[in-house]
Amino acid sequence: MLEILKQSNNPELCLPLVDAVIAKAKEFYFKFGRKPAFMEVCGSHTMALARTGVKQKLKEHVNLISGPGCPVCVTDQRSIDAMIALSEGANRIICTFGDMMRVPGSNRTLLDEKIAGKDIRVVYSPTDTIQIAEANPDKEVIFLGIGFETTIPIFTLMAGEAIQRGISNFSIWMATKLVEPILRYLLETGEVNLDGFMLPGHVSIVLGEDSYHYLVDEYRISGVITGFESAELLSGIYKLIDLAIKEKPAILNNYRSIVTKSGNLVIRQWMDQYLTESDEAWRGIGTISKSGLDLKPEYDQFNAKKRFAVTIGEPKKTKCRCGEVIRGLISPEECPLFAKACSPMKPVGPCMVSTEGSCAAHYQYMRESF
Ligand code: SF4
């Protein structure tokens, strides 16, 4: 494991930082009699913590818990079921991100449907969907829009471009998610005891440092915005432990090169023009009020939920425990299917499908260390 850290972006900095974090964690243990516990709420952090070896190196001293930050993992079964139902209509093309193809719906995946002959296409950029719609004027082209605040602005760009180019055979099935409602959900349910959050780097570019003060003001818990390199992760963890020891919650920005205090106001104004809050279903959690964004009624022509009548049943119960994994209640290894019936080659749940999923990260980098 040390070898991974030695190969990381700055070994001269990282190795002393590991020692400093461990010393700080021991200080925490001396004061509170337990390990500090922090949750990352960004799929890229989940993968970075595993890939760099930071999580494995600190596991005896710091409890690093993966939260609901992977957009593929939190997408509800019903969104997949809806896209499968939509693909059954005549003259339909379904477009989606590559990871979504293998995510199980209630009975089948989009990949199963594609193999069965449905026109389901992977797009590398969501805006490619507009070109597909333009090239197929006799077909309805429907995009499955998943993602957090980093990705959501792209969907508004798609609607804007469709208006500009006079394209009317394109729509989005919005299944987007917002960070604040899920953090509030986690804190209000109290299911998992945390001493702070490692806050997402990319989402914070849009939201800005100031958007997280409710964590301190209402919940008395700290957050540190951090980047994705080993040194950034380690220094973020160090600062979280330090804040927890001092019992003075605060929001710190450890990613100032990218994240500003107020975020990207232009993008947020653009989002406000097109989008409105919506109740969204999270996989394994259920519907959380105002936890996503949907197109405003004036853009109903691009809203697949308004344009097409689709009946979707309740999500099917499975043995997959992704719902507990993304809430930080169990680690992937505690799922009985992990690395047995469920692997990246044959995933049973989205946390094993996604390149940012906690189960995939554990399978790829941590099977021997836990
Ligand atoms: Fe679901 Fe597989 Fe993860 Fe278990 S190991 S929680 S079945 S994705």
Boltz pocket constraint, residues with backbone or C-beta under 6 A from the ligand:
constraints:
  - pocket:
      binder: B
      contacts: [[A, 319], [A, 320], [A, 321], [A, 322], [A, 325], [A, 332], [A, 335], [A, 336], [A, 337], [A, 338], [A, 339], [A, 342], [A, 343], [A, 347], [A, 348], [A, 349], [A, 350], [A, 351], [A, 352], [A, 353], [A, 359]]
      max_distance: 6.0
